[in-house]
Amino acid sequence: MSIHTADVVVIGAGINGASCAFHLAERGLSVAVLEREAGAALGSTGRSAAGVRVQFTTAANIRLSLYSLPVFRSFEERYGHDVGYRSIGYLLLVPEARWADHMASVALQKELGAPVEVLDAAEARRRVDFDAEGLAGATFGPWDGVIDPHLACLAWVEMAKESGARFHFGTRVAGIARDPDGWHVRAGGEEWSCGHVVNAAGAWSGEVGALAGLDVPVGPKRIQIFLSAPHDDPRTYPLTIDLASGVYLRSEGDRVLFGLDNLEQAFGFTEGVDPEWLEHVLVTGVARFPWWEEMGVDLRGSWWGYYGVSPDNSPIIGSHPDADRWIDVCGFSGHGIMHAPAAGVAVAGLIADGATSTVDISHFRHTRFGDDVAVEANVF
Ligand SMILES: Cc1cc2nc3c(=O)[nH]c(=O)nc-3n(C[C@H](O)[C@H](O)[C@H](O)COP(=O)(O)OP(=O)(O)OC[C@H]3O[C@@H](n4cnc5c(N)ncnc54)[C@H](O)[C@@H]3O)c2cc1C
């Protein structure tokens, strides 16, 4: 059996693995991407709500968005690929108790250069109908919206291939050992010798780290998204989140996509759509969105997937403290689509230059857990 060689082995061909592969190959490094599924975007990337936004509470996450959203907004001009960006906006409905903190985060977003509008209930209701009980107001991000994660992931795969990266599908990584110059990776009955490993295995990143004897504190959490029956409001609803209850919705064609993260959901690879949770989401949501009373649900159009979750719901991007040629790019929770451009360029800088000057990823270091660092509050 011959042993393949590469400067970098990227594990996982979701949106983050594809972005890393492109940015690394563009820097002239030889890249092999190992993906156990038959194609790209078949993990969490293919199951998201596709939202992109700048409305975060920590400077670190706002900066990732300020790098990433302009990339999505101009992707076609820059690279000739349509990634389906639509500026439908995120509309956050803010309860009185969170207003002061929320306004502080809006001030931070504006200071860093993110466009955000503060609306009263009447202005917000022009975009979607809701009951304003207990709300102090709303904010709207005009750059925020959606992309098509399949298109973006497949665009990076194609662009990475054009720059020389090789993708090996149906190739599950089963063993990883250190060697004097980097790593030895066993996958799909073949072997790769490489200088760096990039762990972009999403919710499976903890498992992949364990193959190399490394503790990568990222685990899976099931998230469900429900779809309404056809809905006849001509308006396109922004991605609207009731910060009081966590219930969210947005238009998806002539349907409404909606959900609520289950904070009690145990970690693990739990599968399927849970009708009891749907019932809870509907009962919770109807108080804010009374028109849900009449909204039919298309259970067969609803779906589920996994968040890869770190201890503070923000990603880990950078070298592992016990192995500096091992780069983790995982633990994005519900933000791994929107931050993939920044993650890819940062990882390429780390490996090609030993540091990244394009985006500040120092906050996302492995060793932050337990430190006194700002924790992101806008996690959904
Ligand atoms: C319901 C839902 C809604 C979401 N909504 C949003 C949203 O609105 N906006 C947003 O930004 N994010 C959202 N997310 C999160 C987003 O989908 C993820 O953060 C993102 O897709 C992670 O991409 P990734 O490339 O890191 O991981 P993935 O897409 O999961 O890719 C990891 C890949 O690694 C592969 N792999 C795993 N183990 C191995 C192995 N041993 N060998 C080889 N390959 C392996 C997997 O097969 C997979 O293809 C949502 C997620 C869910 C589930």
PDBQT file of the ligand as one rigid body, heavy atoms in Angstrom, charges set to zero:
ROOT
HETATM    1  C1  LIG A 401     -30.807  22.667  12.613  1.00  0.00    +0.000 C 
HETATM    2  C2  LIG A 401     -29.564  23.510  12.494  1.00  0.00    +0.000 A 
HETATM    3  C3  LIG A 401     -29.668  24.870  12.220  1.00  0.00    +0.000 A 
HETATM    4  C4  LIG A 401     -28.508  25.656  12.057  1.00  0.00    +0.000 A 
HETATM    5  N1  LIG A 401     -28.638  26.958  11.685  1.00  0.00    +0.000 NA
HETATM    6  C5  LIG A 401     -27.517  27.694  11.429  1.00  0.00    +0.000 A 
HETATM    7  C6  LIG A 401     -27.617  29.018  10.939  1.00  0.00    +0.000 A 
HETATM    8  O1  LIG A 401     -28.706  29.542  10.710  1.00  0.00    +0.000 OA
HETATM    9  N2  LIG A 401     -26.453  29.697  10.691  1.00  0.00    +0.000 N 
HETATM   10  C7  LIG A 401     -25.218  29.147  10.921  1.00  0.00    +0.000 A 
HETATM   11  O2  LIG A 401     -24.205  29.822  10.712  1.00  0.00    +0.000 OA
HETATM   12  N3  LIG A 401     -25.110  27.887  11.398  1.00  0.00    +0.000 NA
HETATM   13  C8  LIG A 401     -26.221  27.151  11.638  1.00  0.00    +0.000 A 
HETATM   14  N4  LIG A 401     -26.108  25.870  12.096  1.00  0.00    +0.000 N 
HETATM   15  C9  LIG A 401     -24.788  25.350  12.432  1.00  0.00    +0.000 C 
HETATM   16  C10 LIG A 401     -24.046  24.952  11.181  1.00  0.00    +0.000 C 
HETATM   17  O3  LIG A 401     -24.847  24.075  10.402  1.00  0.00    +0.000 OA
HETATM   18  C11 LIG A 401     -22.750  24.263  11.589  1.00  0.00    +0.000 C 
HETATM   19  O4  LIG A 401     -22.056  25.052  12.540  1.00  0.00    +0.000 OA
HETATM   20  C12 LIG A 401     -21.857  24.092  10.362  1.00  0.00    +0.000 C 
HETATM   21  O5  LIG A 401     -22.536  23.420   9.330  1.00  0.00    +0.000 OA
HETATM   22  C13 LIG A 401     -20.613  23.320  10.739  1.00  0.00    +0.000 C 
HETATM   23  O6  LIG A 401     -19.912  23.069   9.543  1.00  0.00    +0.000 OA
HETATM   24  P1  LIG A 401     -18.629  22.173   9.615  1.00  0.00    +0.000 P 
HETATM   25  O7  LIG A 401     -18.040  22.153   8.267  1.00  0.00    +0.000 OA
HETATM   26  O8  LIG A 401     -17.792  22.650  10.728  1.00  0.00    +0.000 OA
HETATM   27  O9  LIG A 401     -19.205  20.738  10.067  1.00  0.00    +0.000 OA
HETATM   28  P2  LIG A 401     -20.063  19.675   9.217  1.00  0.00    +0.000 P 
HETATM   29  O10 LIG A 401     -20.842  20.315   8.151  1.00  0.00    +0.000 OA
HETATM   30  O11 LIG A 401     -20.813  18.846  10.189  1.00  0.00    +0.000 OA
HETATM   31  O12 LIG A 401     -18.943  18.836   8.514  1.00  0.00    +0.000 OA
HETATM   32  C14 LIG A 401     -18.150  17.924   9.245  1.00  0.00    +0.000 C 
HETATM   33  C15 LIG A 401     -17.847  16.763   8.337  1.00  0.00    +0.000 C 
HETATM   34  O13 LIG A 401     -16.926  15.891   8.978  1.00  0.00    +0.000 OA
HETATM   35  C16 LIG A 401     -17.219  14.585   8.545  1.00  0.00    +0.000 C 
HETATM   36  N5  LIG A 401     -16.622  13.615   9.453  1.00  0.00    +0.000 N 
HETATM   37  C17 LIG A 401     -16.936  13.380  10.742  1.00  0.00    +0.000 A 
HETATM   38  N6  LIG A 401     -16.170  12.407  11.247  1.00  0.00    +0.000 NA
HETATM   39  C18 LIG A 401     -15.338  12.007  10.248  1.00  0.00    +0.000 A 
HETATM   40  C19 LIG A 401     -14.309  11.030  10.154  1.00  0.00    +0.000 A 
HETATM   41  N7  LIG A 401     -13.972  10.237  11.196  1.00  0.00    +0.000 N 
HETATM   42  N8  LIG A 401     -13.662  10.901   8.986  1.00  0.00    +0.000 NA
HETATM   43  C20 LIG A 401     -13.979  11.665   7.915  1.00  0.00    +0.000 A 
HETATM   44  N9  LIG A 401     -14.954  12.603   7.949  1.00  0.00    +0.000 NA
HETATM   45  C21 LIG A 401     -15.609  12.782   9.118  1.00  0.00    +0.000 A 
HETATM   46  C22 LIG A 401     -18.736  14.552   8.553  1.00  0.00    +0.000 C 
HETATM   47  O14 LIG A 401     -19.231  13.504   7.735  1.00  0.00    +0.000 OA
HETATM   48  C23 LIG A 401     -19.088  15.937   8.028  1.00  0.00    +0.000 C 
HETATM   49  O15 LIG A 401     -19.319  15.946   6.642  1.00  0.00    +0.000 OA
HETATM   50  C24 LIG A 401     -27.243  25.059  12.245  1.00  0.00    +0.000 A 
HETATM   51  C25 LIG A 401     -27.134  23.695  12.528  1.00  0.00    +0.000 A 
HETATM   52  C26 LIG A 401     -28.287  22.928  12.647  1.00  0.00    +0.000 A 
HETATM   53  C27 LIG A 401     -28.142  21.457  12.948  1.00  0.00    +0.000 C 
ENDROOT
TORSDOF 0
